[in-house]
Structure formats: C-alpha cells, structure tokens
Amino acid sequence: MQQGAHGRHPLPPGRSYAGAVYARRRRRYFALMTLCLLLFVGAWAFVRLWSVPLAIAMCVVAAAIPPVAAVVANRRGPDGRWWGEGPPG
C-alpha cells in the first residue's frame, strides 16, 4: 500500500494522494448534508407532533449546516497547494 503525506495514512491501491484528499472531503460534505436533510425531515415528520419549538430549533441547526459543509469541503489540507501557488521549494 502507498503512504499518504508524511507516511501517516495508507492509501488504497491505485489512488493518488490528491484523489484520496478529494474523496475524504467529498465524504465529509455528503455526511454533513445528509445530517442536514435528516434534521429537516425528522423535525417536520416526527418531532413536530410532540414539540413544535424543538422542531423549529432542529430546523435552525439544519439551516446552519450547509455553509459549514461548504467550508469543510473547500478547506485546504496542511500540505495541500492552492490554485495560485507554485510547486513547493
């Protein structure tokens, strides 16, 4: 198995470091957006039957998740390069 940056994380065969970083960021984004959808659906399908204020609070939390998911998905890693940066060195 290949080693990732600084030999810390093993990479699956056939996947580059950049591909592994992209896949990790994509998984985190989809996990946060799934949580967002579950909060919205759960709030108005089930929770509102017992507590409308709690359902509203769940929706407020769910509304805050998409911006956080965008930041997480676009965050640069510790050894990643940004578009305008040249090669290290």
Buried (B, 14 or more C-beta within 10 A) or exposed (E): EBEBBEEEBEBEEEEEBEEBBEEEBEEBBEEBBEBBEEBBEBBBEEBBEEEEEEBBBBBEBBEEBEEEBEEBBEEEEEEEEEEEEEEEE
